[in-house]
Amino acid sequence: MTWRDGSFLNWPVDPDALRSHVPDELTLETYDGDAWLSVLPFVLTNAGLRGSPPITRTAVAELNVRTYVRHRGDPGLFFFSIDVGSPLVAATVGRTTRLPVYHAHMRVGANDEGVSFSSTRSQTAVGARPRFDDDQSTARFSATYQPDDEVFIPEPGTLAHWLVERRRFYAAEENRGVLSGEIAHDPWPLQPATVTIDENTMFEANDLPEPTGDPVVYYCDELRMTGSIPRRLRDRR
């Protein structure tokens, strides 16, 4: 699958305020004393999982909310929610992976002012059987972002590298433990970016602490990647 027209919006938060939102099997990771919450709007083409044919060959918008963790010393990212702009893809990925996948009504456009991205959630994920619930419309996001500098490959030790170069992902499986999978891709070709956020209730919708201040923003035009079907962790950290 291929990531396109995406952005990393990253906020520092107090680790003490976030730690209880991460399963005990995982260790919340910090950078210079801060935990980080990120919102990632982007578009996927040829979306699918490693070893299986693409679910769809058309472009599908996606919006992730995540933080950063370790398990047995290995860095990874932890998904709080994965909103998807196609009901077919949301249902298929939710059933196949048991990840916290939601369907949302999404619109993406690009012009001289950047990439405009809007999302309103329409579905509550309940295990592998999503149900629809009007209350989920409280999960909304609307922003315009654009790169404003040259492409760079993040150097180890920098915040950018710490945020993006993670090859394992985790998520809580409702009442059943923690799921873990792998991501494979080349190093991220990032650009510093700017963003105008018109609305963002994704932290509130996920019952997370609300960050303050402006985010650290990166843009990525395109990157090919593969992802594995996650499996349940059976060991402690």
MOTA-V224168 format. One line per field, one symbol per residue. psi: psi as a letter, one per 20 degrees, with the letter a starting at -180 (. if undefined). Layout:
psi=???
//
This chain:
psi=qppqlrqooppqrphhhhhiipqhiqppqqokiprppqpoprppqlpaqpjqrqhqirppqqoqpraprqokipqaqpphqoppjphggggggghhhjrmpqqqoqppqpahiapppqpoqjqppncjnqqqphhiiinqpprpqqqjaqpqppqpirggghhhmpjqqqqppojjbpqpaqpprrqpnrpqrqqoohpojhgghjlqqoqqrqqppqqpgqpqrqqqpqqppjrr.
//
